Amino acid sequence: MFKYHLTGLFIVMVLLSSKAVYGQGETQDRKSFSIVGTVTTVDTVAGVINVQTDNGPMAFSVSEKAQIVRDTHDIGLLDIKPGHPVTIQYETPSPGKSNVISLVDNMPSNQ
């Protein structure tokens, strides 16, 4: 009986590793989207930004890999404030989850 449990465990491990390899390829095939809106809240600790768009509010996860710029200069999430107009390019790796690829803060630097 122990032999059958090991065989089952081996099959599960092979299937999981196959899924992991397949999942890595899916990242390259994801489509990106773009929105324009106004920042409503920024949580720098959680890496989440909420934006009001013409279609309603949207929440985005912002990783360290996300490109954030203002006037062609790299800035950080700490520099983004409520009320700032933004353009966001994002991907949706799963339903209900939106990850920022790039964020352009359209607030002029002199304000």
C-alpha positions in Angstrom: 0.0 0.0 0.0 2.9 2.4 0.8 4.2 1.8 -2.8 0.9 3.1 -4.2 1.0 6.3 -2.1 4.5 7.0 -3.4 3.4 6.5 -7.0 0.5 8.8 -6.5 2.7 11.4 -4.8 5.2 11.2 -7.8 2.4 11.7 -10.3 1.1 14.8 -8.4 4.6 16.2 -8.3 5.1 15.7 -12.0 1.8 17.4 -12.7 2.5 20.3 -10.5 6.0 20.9 -12.0 4.5 20.7 -15.5 2.0 23.4 -14.5 4.7 25.6 -13.1 6.7 25.4 -16.3 3.5 26.1 -18.4 2.6 29.0 -16.1 5.9 30.7 -16.8 5.1 30.9 -20.5 1.7 32.3 -19.9 3.3 35.5 -18.4 4.7 36.4 -21.8 1.3 35.9 -23.5 -0.7 38.2 -21.2 -2.3 41.2 -22.7 -1.8 44.6 -21.3 -4.4 47.4 -21.0 -4.2 51.1 -20.4 -6.4 53.5 -18.4 -6.5 57.2 -17.6 -7.8 58.3 -14.2 -7.3 60.2 -11.0 -5.6 58.7 -8.0 -7.9 58.4 -5.0 -5.7 56.5 -2.5 -2.1 55.2 -2.3 -1.0 52.5 0.1 2.8 52.5 -0.1 3.1 49.7 2.4 0.8 47.3 0.6 1.8 48.6 -2.8 -1.7 49.3 -3.9 -3.1 52.4 -5.8 -6.7 53.2 -6.3 -7.8 55.2 -9.3 -11.1 56.7 -10.3 -11.7 56.2 -14.1 -14.5 57.0 -16.4 -15.7 53.4 -15.9 -15.5 53.6 -12.1 -12.9 52.9 -9.4 -10.1 50.5 -10.0 -7.4 49.1 -7.7 -3.9 48.1 -8.8 -1.0 46.3 -7.3 2.3 48.1 -7.8 5.4 45.9 -7.5 9.0 47.1 -7.3 9.3 46.1 -11.0 6.7 48.7 -12.1 8.0 51.7 -14.0 6.8 54.9 -12.4 7.6 58.2 -14.1 6.8 61.9 -14.1 8.1 64.3 -16.8 10.4 61.5 -18.1 12.0 61.1 -14.7 11.7 57.9 -12.6 9.9 58.5 -9.4 8.6 56.2 -6.6 5.2 55.2 -5.4 5.7 57.6 -2.5 5.6 60.5 -5.0 2.1 59.6 -6.2 -0.6 61.5 -4.3 -4.4 61.5 -4.3 -5.7 63.9 -6.9 -2.9 63.2 -9.4 -4.0 62.4 -12.9 -2.3 59.2 -14.1 -2.0 56.9 -17.1 -1.5 53.2 -16.2 -0.5 50.3 -18.3 -1.5 47.1 -16.5 -2.0 43.4 -16.9 -4.6 41.1 -15.3 -2.9 37.8 -14.5 -6.1 36.5 -12.9 -9.7 37.8 -12.5 -10.0 40.6 -10.1 -6.2 41.3 -10.0 -4.6 44.1 -11.9 -0.8 44.6 -11.8 0.8 47.9 -12.9 3.4 47.5 -15.6 4.0 51.3 -15.9 2.4 54.4 -14.4 2.8 57.9 -15.7 2.0 60.6 -13.2 0.6 63.4 -15.4 0.9 66.0 -12.6 3.4 68.7 -13.7 6.5 68.7 -11.6 6.1 72.3 -10.6 2.9 71.7 -8.7 
